[in-house]
Amino acid sequence: MSDQIDTSAPVLVTGASGYIAQQVILLLLDKGYKVRGTIRSLEKGPALKELLASKNPRASEIELFAADLTSDDGWPEAVAGCTYVHHIASPIPPELPKDPNDLIVPARDGALRALKASKTAGVKRVIMTSSVASVAYGYKKLPEIMNEDNWSNPDLLKDNTAYTRSKVIAEKAAWDYINGDGKGLELATINPSAVLGPVLSGDFSASVQLITQLMSGELPATPRIGFQIVDVRDVAAAHVAAMETPEAAGERFITASDYYWFGDIGGVLREEFPAYKKKIPTRKLPSFLLSFLSIFNPVMKQVIPELDKKRFVSNEKAQRVLGVTFRPGRESIIDGATSLIEHKVV
Ligand code: NAP
Protein backbone atom coordinates (compact mmCIF):
# COMPACT_ATOMS: atom_id res chain seq x y z
CA MET A 1 0.00 0.00 0.00
CA SER A 2 1.37 3.43 -0.94
CA ASP A 3 0.89 6.60 1.06
CA GLN A 4 -1.17 9.26 -0.68
CA ILE A 5 1.92 11.23 -1.60
CA ASP A 6 1.80 14.87 -2.52
CA THR A 7 3.87 15.02 -5.70
CA SER A 8 4.04 18.82 -5.58
CA ALA A 9 6.60 18.90 -2.71
CA PRO A 10 10.11 18.46 -4.10
CA VAL A 11 11.98 15.21 -3.48
CA LEU A 12 15.71 15.66 -2.87
CA VAL A 13 18.28 13.29 -4.35
CA THR A 14 21.83 13.75 -3.02
CA GLY A 15 24.78 13.04 -5.31
CA ALA A 16 22.57 13.71 -8.34
CA SER A 17 25.49 13.20 -10.75
CA GLY A 18 25.89 9.53 -9.76
CA TYR A 19 25.01 6.31 -11.58
CA ILE A 20 22.26 5.18 -9.18
CA ALA A 21 21.03 8.72 -8.41
CA GLN A 22 20.43 9.43 -12.11
CA GLN A 23 18.09 6.44 -12.36
CA VAL A 24 16.30 7.44 -9.14
CA ILE A 25 15.80 10.94 -10.55
CA LEU A 26 14.44 9.59 -13.84
CA LEU A 27 12.00 7.30 -12.06
CA LEU A 28 10.80 10.13 -9.79
CA LEU A 29 10.29 12.37 -12.84
CA ASP A 30 8.43 9.59 -14.67
CA LYS A 31 6.12 9.26 -11.65
CA GLY A 32 5.36 12.99 -11.67
CA TYR A 33 7.47 14.11 -8.71
CA LYS A 34 9.26 17.45 -8.57
CA VAL A 35 12.95 16.72 -8.15
CA ARG A 36 15.81 18.51 -6.48
CA GLY A 37 19.39 17.35 -6.48
CA THR A 38 22.65 18.10 -4.75
CA ILE A 39 25.94 18.13 -6.61
CA ARG A 40 29.38 19.13 -5.42
CA SER A 41 29.75 21.97 -7.88
CA LEU A 42 26.99 23.80 -9.69
CA GLU A 43 29.29 24.12 -12.70
CA LYS A 44 28.35 20.54 -13.62
CA GLY A 45 24.62 21.37 -13.40
CA PRO A 46 23.77 22.31 -17.01
CA ALA A 47 25.48 19.20 -18.45
CA LEU A 48 23.73 16.96 -15.92
CA LYS A 49 20.31 18.43 -16.70
CA GLU A 50 20.95 18.08 -20.43
CA LEU A 51 21.94 14.43 -19.97
CA LEU A 52 18.84 13.61 -17.90
CA ALA A 53 16.59 15.63 -20.24
CA SER A 54 17.63 13.31 -23.08
CA LYS A 55 15.60 10.65 -21.20
CA ASN A 56 12.85 12.84 -19.70
CA PRO A 57 12.27 16.46 -20.80
CA ARG A 58 11.04 17.32 -17.28
CA ALA A 59 14.67 17.05 -16.14
CA SER A 60 15.13 20.66 -17.28
CA GLU A 61 12.97 21.63 -14.24
CA ILE A 62 15.24 19.96 -11.65
CA GLU A 63 16.54 22.40 -9.02
CA LEU A 64 20.19 21.82 -8.21
CA PHE A 65 21.97 22.82 -4.99
CA ALA A 66 25.69 22.69 -4.22
CA ALA A 67 26.47 20.52 -1.18
CA ASP A 68 29.55 18.48 -0.28
CA LEU A 69 29.52 15.60 2.19
CA THR A 70 32.49 17.20 3.93
CA SER A 71 30.91 20.59 4.64
CA ASP A 72 27.77 21.91 6.34
CA ASP A 73 27.20 24.45 3.57
CA GLY A 74 24.20 24.07 1.31
CA TRP A 75 22.39 21.23 3.12
CA PRO A 76 19.70 23.35 4.88
CA GLU A 77 18.78 25.08 1.60
CA ALA A 78 18.70 21.78 -0.31
CA VAL A 79 16.29 20.02 2.09
CA ALA A 80 14.01 23.01 2.84
CA GLY A 81 10.40 22.18 1.91
CA CYS A 82 11.13 18.53 1.02
CA THR A 83 9.05 15.65 2.42
CA TYR A 84 11.42 12.95 1.16
CA VAL A 85 15.18 12.79 0.74
CA HIS A 86 17.11 10.07 -1.08
CA HIS A 87 20.60 10.19 0.38
CA ILE A 88 22.70 8.46 -2.25
CA ALA A 89 26.01 10.40 -2.31
CA SER A 90 29.00 8.59 -0.84
CA PRO A 91 32.57 8.16 -2.09
CA ILE A 92 33.00 4.99 -4.19
CA PRO A 93 36.40 5.41 -5.84
CA PRO A 94 37.89 2.96 -8.36
CA GLU A 95 41.09 2.82 -6.28
CA LEU A 96 41.24 2.75 -2.51
CA PRO A 97 42.98 5.65 -0.72
CA LYS A 98 45.96 5.03 1.55
CA ASP A 99 44.07 6.48 4.50
CA PRO A 100 40.70 4.67 5.12
CA ASN A 101 39.36 7.85 6.71
CA ASP A 102 39.35 9.49 3.27
CA LEU A 103 36.28 7.31 2.64
CA ILE A 104 34.93 6.68 6.12
CA VAL A 105 34.73 10.31 7.25
CA PRO A 106 32.80 11.73 4.25
CA ALA A 107 30.51 8.66 4.13
CA ARG A 108 29.63 8.82 7.84
CA ASP A 109 29.67 12.58 8.42
CA GLY A 110 27.97 13.25 5.08
CA ALA A 111 25.11 10.90 6.00
CA LEU A 112 24.76 12.63 9.35
CA ARG A 113 24.76 16.05 7.66
CA ALA A 114 21.97 14.96 5.31
CA LEU A 115 19.96 13.43 8.19
CA LYS A 116 20.41 16.34 10.60
CA ALA A 117 19.45 18.91 7.97
CA SER A 118 16.41 16.74 7.11
CA LYS A 119 15.33 16.50 10.74
CA THR A 120 15.64 20.27 11.24
CA ALA A 121 13.65 20.94 8.06
CA GLY A 122 10.80 18.59 9.07
CA VAL A 123 11.45 16.01 6.33
CA LYS A 124 9.29 12.89 6.80
CA ARG A 125 11.59 10.13 5.54
CA VAL A 126 15.16 9.69 4.31
CA ILE A 127 15.95 6.74 2.06
CA MET A 128 19.70 6.11 2.21
CA THR A 129 21.78 4.00 -0.14
CA SER A 130 23.83 1.70 2.01
CA SER A 131 25.25 -1.54 0.58
CA VAL A 132 25.66 -5.26 1.10
CA ALA A 133 29.05 -4.05 2.32
CA SER A 134 27.08 -3.23 5.45
CA VAL A 135 25.63 -6.76 5.67
CA ALA A 136 28.10 -9.37 4.46
CA TYR A 137 31.66 -8.46 5.55
CA GLY A 138 33.86 -9.06 8.55
CA TYR A 139 32.72 -12.58 9.44
CA LYS A 140 35.20 -15.12 10.77
CA LYS A 141 32.93 -17.78 9.26
CA LEU A 142 30.77 -16.51 6.45
CA PRO A 143 27.06 -17.47 6.82
CA GLU A 144 25.73 -19.39 3.80
CA ILE A 145 23.02 -16.79 3.21
CA MET A 146 22.58 -13.39 4.83
CA ASN A 147 19.62 -11.03 5.19
CA GLU A 148 18.77 -7.64 6.68
CA ASP A 149 19.35 -8.94 10.23
CA ASN A 150 23.04 -9.41 9.44
CA TRP A 151 25.51 -6.61 10.06
CA SER A 152 29.08 -6.43 8.80
CA ASN A 153 31.88 -6.12 11.32
CA PRO A 154 34.13 -3.27 10.11
CA ASP A 155 36.83 -4.13 12.67
CA LEU A 156 37.81 -7.46 11.11
CA LEU A 157 40.21 -5.75 8.75
CA LYS A 158 41.28 -8.72 6.66
CA ASP A 159 37.69 -9.24 5.48
CA ASN A 160 37.07 -5.57 4.67
CA THR A 161 38.33 -2.71 2.56
CA ALA A 162 38.16 0.98 3.45
CA TYR A 163 35.07 1.14 1.21
CA THR A 164 33.17 -1.71 2.89
CA ARG A 165 34.05 -0.25 6.29
CA SER A 166 32.86 3.21 5.19
CA LYS A 167 29.44 1.81 4.25
CA VAL A 168 28.73 -0.08 7.48
CA ILE A 169 30.10 2.71 9.65
CA ALA A 170 27.93 5.27 7.82
CA GLU A 171 24.80 3.10 8.00
CA LYS A 172 25.29 2.37 11.71
CA ALA A 173 25.80 6.08 12.42
CA ALA A 174 22.58 6.85 10.52
CA TRP A 175 20.49 4.35 12.55
CA ASP A 176 22.10 5.53 15.81
CA TYR A 177 21.11 9.08 14.97
CA ILE A 178 17.52 8.07 14.07
CA ASN A 179 17.22 6.13 17.35
CA GLY A 180 18.65 9.06 19.33
CA ASP A 181 18.61 12.79 18.54
CA GLY A 182 16.93 12.20 15.20
CA LYS A 183 13.88 10.44 16.67
CA GLY A 184 10.77 11.26 14.64
CA LEU A 185 12.58 11.34 11.32
CA GLU A 186 11.98 8.10 9.39
CA LEU A 187 14.82 6.18 7.76
CA ALA A 188 14.90 3.28 5.31
CA THR A 189 18.07 1.91 3.77
CA ILE A 190 18.60 0.26 0.41
CA ASN A 191 21.53 -2.18 0.50
CA PRO A 192 22.56 -3.05 -3.07
CA SER A 193 25.03 -5.71 -4.18
CA ALA A 194 27.24 -4.97 -7.23
CA VAL A 195 25.25 -2.59 -9.40
CA LEU A 196 25.29 -3.06 -13.18
CA GLY A 197 22.94 -2.11 -16.00
CA PRO A 198 22.86 0.79 -18.43
CA VAL A 199 24.98 3.92 -18.01
CA LEU A 200 23.66 7.23 -19.31
CA SER A 201 27.07 8.60 -20.26
CA GLY A 202 30.76 7.81 -20.36
CA ASP A 203 31.04 8.96 -16.71
CA PHE A 204 29.93 6.09 -14.44
CA SER A 205 30.34 4.31 -11.14
CA ALA A 206 33.30 2.13 -10.15
CA SER A 207 31.06 -0.98 -10.20
CA VAL A 208 30.65 -0.70 -13.97
CA GLN A 209 34.37 -1.38 -14.24
CA LEU A 210 33.44 -5.04 -13.76
CA ILE A 211 32.37 -4.83 -17.41
CA THR A 212 34.82 -2.26 -18.80
CA GLN A 213 37.83 -4.16 -17.47
CA LEU A 214 36.66 -7.34 -19.19
CA MET A 215 35.86 -5.67 -22.53
CA SER A 216 38.86 -3.37 -22.81
CA GLY A 217 41.46 -6.14 -23.00
CA GLU A 218 43.34 -4.81 -19.96
CA LEU A 219 43.03 -8.07 -17.99
CA PRO A 220 45.12 -11.10 -18.98
CA ALA A 221 43.14 -13.39 -16.65
CA THR A 222 40.25 -13.20 -14.17
CA PRO A 223 40.65 -13.59 -10.40
CA ARG A 224 38.29 -15.98 -8.59
CA ILE A 225 35.96 -13.34 -7.23
CA GLY A 226 32.21 -13.15 -7.59
CA PHE A 227 29.25 -10.94 -6.76
CA GLN A 228 25.49 -10.88 -6.78
CA ILE A 229 24.54 -8.43 -9.50
CA VAL A 230 21.65 -6.01 -9.20
CA ASP A 231 20.34 -3.80 -11.95
CA VAL A 232 20.65 -0.04 -11.45
CA ARG A 233 17.00 0.35 -12.56
CA ASP A 234 15.88 -2.12 -9.86
CA VAL A 235 17.90 -0.26 -7.21
CA ALA A 236 16.09 2.92 -8.29
CA ALA A 237 12.73 1.12 -8.11
CA ALA A 238 13.55 -0.02 -4.57
CA HIS A 239 14.51 3.53 -3.55
CA VAL A 240 11.24 4.99 -4.78
CA ALA A 241 9.16 2.11 -3.36
CA ALA A 242 10.86 2.59 0.03
CA MET A 243 9.72 6.22 -0.14
CA GLU A 244 6.13 5.40 -1.10
CA THR A 245 5.54 2.36 1.15
CA PRO A 246 4.53 3.27 4.72
CA GLU A 247 5.82 -0.07 6.14
CA ALA A 248 9.30 0.63 4.78
CA ALA A 249 10.03 3.12 7.58
CA GLY A 250 12.69 1.82 9.96
CA GLU A 251 13.70 -1.02 7.63
CA ARG A 252 16.73 -2.14 5.64
CA PHE A 253 16.24 -3.65 2.18
CA ILE A 254 18.81 -5.77 0.37
CA THR A 255 18.68 -5.41 -3.40
CA ALA A 256 20.54 -8.24 -5.15
CA SER A 257 19.91 -10.70 -7.95
CA ASP A 258 21.93 -13.54 -9.51
CA TYR A 259 25.42 -14.52 -8.37
CA TYR A 260 28.17 -14.45 -11.02
CA TRP A 261 31.83 -15.33 -10.78
CA PHE A 262 33.81 -12.61 -12.54
CA GLY A 263 35.01 -15.08 -15.19
CA ASP A 264 31.37 -16.03 -15.94
CA ILE A 265 30.51 -12.35 -16.57
CA GLY A 266 33.23 -12.61 -19.23
CA GLY A 267 31.48 -15.72 -20.59
CA VAL A 268 28.20 -13.80 -21.05
CA LEU A 269 30.03 -10.95 -22.75
CA ARG A 270 31.87 -13.32 -25.11
CA GLU A 271 28.58 -14.92 -26.16
CA GLU A 272 26.68 -11.67 -26.64
CA PHE A 273 29.41 -9.43 -28.05
CA PRO A 274 31.51 -11.62 -30.38
CA ALA A 275 33.43 -8.57 -31.69
CA TYR A 276 35.04 -8.30 -28.22
CA LYS A 277 35.77 -12.01 -27.89
CA LYS A 278 39.53 -11.70 -28.28
CA LYS A 279 39.79 -9.01 -25.59
CA ILE A 280 37.82 -10.87 -22.92
CA PRO A 281 40.10 -13.12 -20.87
CA THR A 282 39.37 -16.84 -20.62
CA ARG A 283 42.26 -17.67 -18.31
CA LYS A 284 41.87 -17.76 -14.52
CA LEU A 285 44.34 -15.98 -12.26
CA PRO A 286 45.33 -18.35 -9.43
CA SER A 287 44.34 -16.87 -6.07
CA PHE A 288 47.78 -17.50 -4.48
CA LEU A 289 49.40 -15.48 -7.30
CA LEU A 290 46.97 -12.60 -6.87
CA SER A 291 47.60 -12.56 -3.11
CA PHE A 292 51.33 -12.34 -3.80
CA LEU A 293 51.00 -9.62 -6.49
CA SER A 294 48.74 -7.55 -4.23
CA ILE A 295 51.69 -6.94 -1.93
CA PHE A 296 53.02 -4.61 -4.63
CA ASN A 297 49.79 -3.46 -6.28
CA PRO A 298 47.20 -1.36 -4.40
CA VAL A 299 44.46 -1.98 -7.01
CA MET A 300 44.83 -5.74 -6.55
CA LYS A 301 44.86 -5.31 -2.78
CA GLN A 302 41.19 -4.35 -2.69
CA VAL A 303 40.26 -7.64 -4.36
CA ILE A 304 41.85 -9.78 -1.64
CA PRO A 305 38.84 -9.87 0.78
CA GLU A 306 36.73 -11.19 -2.14
CA LEU A 307 39.05 -14.00 -3.26
CA ASP A 308 37.40 -17.46 -3.31
CA LYS A 309 34.47 -16.19 -1.19
CA LYS A 310 30.80 -16.49 -2.01
CA ARG A 311 28.92 -13.83 -0.08
CA PHE A 312 25.25 -14.52 -0.69
CA VAL A 313 22.32 -12.37 0.44
CA SER A 314 18.55 -12.78 0.22
CA ASN A 315 16.38 -10.32 -1.71
CA GLU A 316 13.15 -11.77 -0.31
CA LYS A 317 12.25 -8.76 1.84
CA ALA A 318 12.58 -6.21 -0.97
CA GLN A 319 10.35 -8.37 -3.17
CA ARG A 320 7.78 -8.89 -0.42
CA VAL A 321 7.59 -5.42 1.14
CA LEU A 322 8.61 -3.16 -1.73
CA GLY A 323 7.22 -5.25 -4.57
CA VAL A 324 10.48 -5.06 -6.53
CA THR A 325 11.01 -7.71 -9.23
CA PHE A 326 14.71 -8.20 -9.86
CA ARG A 327 16.01 -8.50 -13.41
CA PRO A 328 18.26 -11.48 -14.09
CA GLY A 329 21.97 -10.62 -13.78
CA ARG A 330 22.49 -11.55 -17.44
CA GLU A 331 20.18 -8.72 -18.55
CA SER A 332 22.10 -6.17 -16.44
CA ILE A 333 25.43 -7.36 -17.89
CA ILE A 334 24.15 -7.17 -21.48
CA ASP A 335 22.38 -3.81 -21.07
CA GLY A 336 25.42 -2.39 -19.26
CA ALA A 337 27.79 -3.53 -22.00
CA THR A 338 25.47 -2.28 -24.75
CA SER A 339 25.35 1.18 -23.17
CA LEU A 340 29.14 1.25 -22.75
CA ILE A 341 29.57 0.43 -26.44
CA GLU A 342 27.03 3.15 -27.35
CA HIS A 343 28.99 5.69 -25.32
CA LYS A 344 32.26 4.48 -26.90
CA VAL A 345 33.74 3.56 -23.51
CA VAL A 346 34.79 0.13 -24.78
P1 NAP B 1 28.79 7.08 -8.33
O1 NAP B 1 28.24 7.15 -9.69
O2 NAP B 1 30.26 7.22 -8.17
O3 NAP B 1 28.03 8.11 -7.41
C1 NAP B 1 28.56 8.57 -6.20
C2 NAP B 1 27.99 9.94 -5.95
O4 NAP B 1 28.46 10.42 -4.70
C3 NAP B 1 28.42 10.97 -7.02
O5 NAP B 1 27.33 11.78 -7.32
C4 NAP B 1 29.51 11.74 -6.30
O6 NAP B 1 29.66 13.08 -6.76
C5 NAP B 1 28.97 11.74 -4.89
N1 NAP B 1 30.01 12.07 -3.93
C6 NAP B 1 31.15 11.38 -3.67
N2 NAP B 1 31.87 12.05 -2.75
C7 NAP B 1 31.18 13.17 -2.43
C8 NAP B 1 31.39 14.27 -1.57
N3 NAP B 1 32.49 14.38 -0.81
N4 NAP B 1 30.45 15.23 -1.50
C9 NAP B 1 29.31 15.16 -2.25
N5 NAP B 1 29.07 14.17 -3.11
C10 NAP B 1 29.98 13.18 -3.20
O7 NAP B 1 28.42 5.67 -7.65
P2 NAP B 1 27.03 4.93 -7.47
O8 NAP B 1 27.28 3.51 -7.81
O9 NAP B 1 25.92 5.65 -8.11
O10 NAP B 1 26.90 5.00 -5.88
C11 NAP B 1 25.84 5.66 -5.24
C12 NAP B 1 25.65 5.08 -3.87
O11 NAP B 1 25.36 3.68 -3.98
C13 NAP B 1 26.86 5.18 -2.94
O12 NAP B 1 26.37 5.44 -1.65
C14 NAP B 1 27.46 3.78 -3.01
O13 NAP B 1 28.20 3.47 -1.87
C15 NAP B 1 26.20 2.96 -3.10
N6 NAP B 1 26.39 1.61 -3.64
C16 NAP B 1 26.87 1.42 -4.90
C17 NAP B 1 27.05 0.14 -5.37
C18 NAP B 1 27.59 -0.13 -6.75
O14 NAP B 1 27.89 -1.30 -7.05
N7 NAP B 1 27.69 0.86 -7.62
C19 NAP B 1 26.72 -0.97 -4.57
C20 NAP B 1 26.22 -0.73 -3.29
C21 NAP B 1 26.05 0.56 -2.84
P3 NAP B 1 30.69 13.47 -7.95
O15 NAP B 1 29.97 13.16 -9.24
O16 NAP B 1 30.93 14.90 -7.74
O17 NAP B 1 31.91 12.61 -7.74
Residues whose N, C-alpha, C, O or C-beta is under 5 A from the ligand:
A	BS01	NAP	G15 A16 S17 G18 Y19 I20 A21 R40 A67 D68 L69 T70 I88 A89 S90 P91 I92 P106 T129 S130 S131 P192 S193 A194 V195 F204 S205 A206 S207
